Amino acid sequence: IWSMLPGFCTCPVDLMASFKGVARTLGMSINERPDLRLTVCQALRTLINKSCSTGSKCSLRLSLFTNCCIIISILNNSWMHSVEAEEKAELGRFSKNFLPILFNVYSQQPAEGESGTYRMAVLDTIKVYLTVTDMQRVIILIICLVLLFWSSPPLRLAVMDLVVAMAPFVDESTMAKTFELMRPYLEAKEPGMQKKAYRVLEEMCGAERDECKSFVVSNLETLKIVLLDTLKNASSPAKRVRSLYREEDIVYARVLFIFSPDYFVLGFPQPRLKCLIHIVIICTKEVSVGARKNAYSLLVEIGSAFVRFCGNKKGDAMFLSTCRFGLMGFVQQLTLPASNVDAMEEYLALVYAGLTGSVTMITCTVLALTRLVFEYKGRPD
């Protein structure tokens, strides 16, 4: 019977009247019934994703007369936005009940013999529920998490995951305070803590909300100083060899690129930029599938940034300069306007340098060049 719940949560027509009657039962099921957590979490996500986004369409299952009246209102878009806002407000009203329960369940380690697969579903549900939660409530919750972070060291990794999820949904001043909290952990010796600290920063710098953009603009100089100091301390050749380019390195590079792509390309001294690009290249052979995917994606984004910020305006089209080390055949057909050729050549020169490194570095560089050729081959821009 419980397996039918997500279906009932797909575009319900009586959400406003009925949700308050089942909210308590759903919360108790998440907290007390491990066997039902996945189902109830899926139902909550469905309710938010398929009611608040399409609730107005689903609510058209009414009488013919009511539908005629509604259609007239829809022509002005007023009724559609009104229903969606009301449903968001109704679900958001219960965030004070559901989010603490979800936080508590996620932060607990699974009991002996119990599978921990539900934790990712719980975290996904938290992220979805935050989209309909009032900002002031999110700020209060993140303050509570900070207090828990300091008072309960065993829970710090779980708390950091929750902070990553909540960071983009607070105001600018709270983001600044969160950044100051994360700042010492950007150089933490524990890999997990360092990675999560960068993830918090990545979420705050990369989100599309106005508060996130204001945070980046207001703190740009501080971000540059902090990240460049971190690069100086973490990117020496000896330290890179010992760490074998851990997964958090790619997160660091993405954070640095997100908050200021023009500075990434134009503001770095050449040795530091070369070093950072090689960090991204070596991550193409990371164990983590996500790290490899991010590395390839970031290589393409950096190439586009070089074209955008370094391209000159000389005019006619020409072939990209000859690739070295036996790769010439792969890129002979790669043509770009002269205005972008110099920029791409400059970028590829930094990538080519990896072919003079270790066997692992050479392998990763070939993979990186293959991805870049695939991306830019035949592109007219």
N, C-alpha and C positions, 0 to 999 in steps of 0.2 A: 504493500500500500504506500509506504514512504517513497518508493521509487517513482511514483506518479507525481510527487510534489513539484519537481521542476516544470512539468507540463502545465500544471495549474498556475504556475508563476509566469508563464509566457503570455504577455498582453492580457492580464486579468481586467475585467470591466468593473470590478467592485473593489479595487485596491483601497480607495479612500475610505470605504465603509468597513472593510473586512480585515485589513492588515493588523490593526490594533488588537483584534481578537485572537490572532495566532502568534503575534510577536513574542509573547512570553513563552509559549510552548517551543517555538523555534530556538530561542535563546537557551532554554533549559536543555534542549536536545543537543545543542553544540557543546554545552558544558559537561553534561552528564552521560551522554550516549556516544562513545567513540565510534560505534558501528554506524551511526547516522550522520556523522560530521560531514563526510564528503557530499552526501545527498542534500543536506540542509544548506551547506555553503554554496553548492551549485544553484540551489533554488534562490538564494539571496542575490547571487550575481545575475541570474536570469531576470529576476524581478527588477533590478536596477537597470540592467542593460536593455531589456526589451519592454519595459514599461515607460521609463522616463524618456527614452528616445523615440518610442513609437506609440506611446500610450494614447495619443490623440487618434491615431488611425484605428487602433484596436477598439477604442470606445465607440466606434461607429456601428457596433452591433446593437443598435437600439431600434426603436419603432420608426416606421417610415416618416411620420410627421416630425419626430425629433431629429431624424437624419436630415430632413430638408432644412430645418432651422439651423442645424450645425453646419451644413454645407455652405450656407450663406455666410456664416461667421468665418468659416475656414478661408473663404475668398479674401478676407481681410487679415488672415493669419493670426487674428487675436485669440480665437478660441483654442487653437492648437498650442500656442505658447502658454496660455493660461493653464490648460490641463497638465502639460508637462511640468510647469513650475509647481503646481499643487501636488503632483505625485512626488516630485523631488523633495518638497518640503515635508510631506508626510513620512517618507522613508528616512529623511534626514533627522526628523524628530526623534527617531528611535536609535540614532547613532550613539547616544549617551548610554544606552543599554547594550547594544551589540558590540561596539568596538572594545570596551573593557573585557568582555567575555572572550572575544577573538584574540585580544592581546594576551590574556592569561593562558589560553589554550596553546597559542603559538610559542610562548616563552617556556612552557613546561617541556621537559624531556620525556619522550615516550616511556611508558612503564616497561619493565622487563617482559619480553615476549610480544610486545605490542608494536605494530608497524608504525613508522613515523611518516608515511606517505601523505597523511592528511595535512601536515604542516604547510606544504606548498599551497594546497587548496585554501587553507585558512589565510595565508599571506595574500594570495590573489584576491580573496574576498575582502580583506582589509583595504587593499588598494582600490577596489571598485567602490566600496562603501565610502571611502574618503571623498569621492567625487560628488557625493550628495550631502556631505557634512558641512555644517557651518564653520567658517574659518576660525572664529573665536574658540569653538570647541576643540578644533584641531590644535590650536596653540596651547590650550590647557593640557591636552593629552600629551603633547610633546614635552612640556615642562615636567609632567609627571614621569615620563620616560627618562628624562635627564637625571632626575633624582634617583630613579631606580638604577640607572647606569652606574652612578657613583656608590650606591649603597649595596649593590649585589654584583660583585665581580664575576661570579659564575654565569650570570645571565647577560653579560655584556654583548656577546655576539648576536644573540637573539634580539636584544634591545637595538643594536645597530641596524639590523634588518628592518625593524619597525621605523626607525628614524629615517632610513633611506626611503621608505614608502611615504612617510608623512612630510618630508622636507619640502617638496614643491607646493604644498597646500597651505603654507603659513604666510604671514606677511613679511615684508622686507626686514624689519627690525629683528624678528625672530630668526630669520635666515642668517642674519649677521651673527647673532648669538650662537646659533648652531654651528656656524663656520668656526667660530672661536673655540667651541668645544671640540670639534674634529681636528683642529689645527695640529695639536701635538701628535695625533695618531697618524698623520701623513708620513711620518718617519718612524712609525712603530716597528719594532723588531719582529713582532708577531705578524706573519703574513696575512692572516685573516682579518685582523683589525685594520691593517694598512689598506687592504683592498676595500673594505667597507667604508672607511673614511673617504677614500676617493669616490666611491659610489654615491655617498651623500652629496659631495661637491658636484659630481656630474649631474645628478638630478636637479640640484638648485640652479646650475648654470645652463642646463640644456632644455629645461621646460619652456613651454610657450606662454605661460601666464605672465601678465604684466608685472606682477610682483617679482618674478624671477629675473626678468629683463632689467628691472630697476636695481635689483641687488647686484647684478653683474656690472652695470654702469657705475653704480656708487662705489663699488669695492674693487674696481678693475686694477688699480695700482697695487693694492694690497694682495690681490690674487696673483698678480705677476711676480711680486717679490717672493711670496710664499712658495709658489710653484717652481720658480727658478732656483731658489735656495734648495728646494728638495731635489731638483735635478742635479745640482752641483754635488750634493751629498750622496746621491744614489746612482750616478751614471759614470763613475770612473771605470775604466776597463777591468780592473781587478774585481771590483764589486759586481760588475755585470757578469763576469765569468763565474763567480761564486754563486750568484743567485740564479744563473741560467735563465734570465729573463722571465721572471715569474708572471703569472696572469695579471697581477695588479698593475704591472708596468703598462699594459695596453689600456687599462682603465685610466691611469695617470695621463698617458698621451692624449686620450680622447677628451679628458677634462680640459687639458691645456688647449687643445684645438677648438673645443666648443666655445669657450668664453671669449676667445679672440683669435679667429683664424688669420686675420691680417698680421697680427703681431707674431703669430706662430711662424708665418712665412717670412716676414720682413724684419722683425725685431730681434730674432735670435742671432747671436754670433754663429758663423758657419760651422765651427766644430761642434757646438751644442746641437744645432739643428741636424747635422749629420748623425750624431750620436742618438738623438731621439728617433729619427727615422729608422735607424738600425734596430732600435728596441722594438719598433712596430714590426719590422721585417722578421725578426727572429721569432716573434709570436705567431707567425704563420705555421709553425710546427708545434705549438702548444698542445698539451693533452686535452685541454678543454675545447670542446667544439665551439662554444660561445666566444672564447678568446680568439680562436682562428678566424671565425666569421667577422668579429670586430676588427681584427688586424687587416684583413683584406678590404673591408669597407673603409677603414680609415686611410689606407694607402690611396684609394681612389679619391677620397675627399681631399686629401692633402694635394694630390695632383691637380684637382679642380681649383683649389685655392691658389696654387702656383700660377695657373693660367689666368685666374681672375685678378691677382694682385701684382704679378710680375710681368705679364704680357706686354710687349711693346707694340707699336702701331706702324709697322713698316709696310704692310700692304699685301703683296702677292703671295699666293700659296707656294709651298715648297715641301719637299720630302723631309721627314724627320732625319736627323743625322744618323749615320750608320751605328747600329748597336755593336757592342764589342763581344769578345769571348764566344764566338760561334752563334750568337743570337741574331745575326744580321737577317737571316731568312725570315724570321718571325715578324719583323717590323718593317720590311721594305715597303709594304703597302700602307703603312701608317702615315697619313698625310694630314697636315694641319695648316691653317693660315700662318703666314710669317709672323703675324702679331702674337701668336701663341707658341710658335716653335721654340723661340729662345727660352721661354719660361719652362716648357716641358723638358727641353734639353738640360736646363739647370737642375730640375728635379731629378731627372734620370741619372745625372752625374753623381748625385748624392746616393742614389740607389746602387749604381754600378760599383761604388766603393766596397760594397759587401762582398763582391766577387774576389777580393784579395784577402778575405779572412779565412777562418777555419772551414773545415769541410761542412759542418752544420750551417755556418753562415752562408756559404756558397749555395747550398741547397735551398735555403730559405730565400736567398736573393733571386734565384732562378724562378721559384714559385711566385715571388712578388712581381717580377718582370712579366711573367706569363699572365698574371691577373691584370696588370696595367695594359699590356698589349691587347688583351681581350676587351677591355673597357674602352680604349681610345682608338682602336683600329677602325679606320674608315669614317671617323667622326668629323664632320665639316667644321666644327668649332674649335 
